[in-house]
Amino acid sequence: MPRLLSTLLILVTLFPISAIAAGDPVAGETKAYTCTGCHGIPGYNNIYPTYKVPKIGGQNYEYLVIALKAYRDGVRDHATMELQAKALSDQDIEDVAAYFAALGKGEASQ
């Protein structure tokens, strides 16, 4: 897992925001509706296995795009996230990432 995180960090630094097509945060708000079911609940813990679900509002745009594509493509392992991301096109991912990146740090929805 540390290797995956270091790879994601390298990709984020190598591909500035101009190298990745910018998403539409307004369109992303609608597309992110199901995301807020977990990422929008303050203090939410997944039941099994038990872990804290991160708030992703204000997260780096490039990181979100890379992470969602990694889940969608089966490179990053998390059953729920893989299923959610498989339904997303590249444009959907960019829009969702733009929406969450535009939020304040730790927010999930406006």
Secondary structure, DSSP 8 states (H G I E B T S, - for coil): -HHHHHHHHHHHHHS-GGGS----HHHHHHHTTTTHHHHTSTT-EETTTTEE----TT--HHHHHHHHHHHHTTSS--HHHHHHHHT--HHHHHHHHHHHHHS-TT----
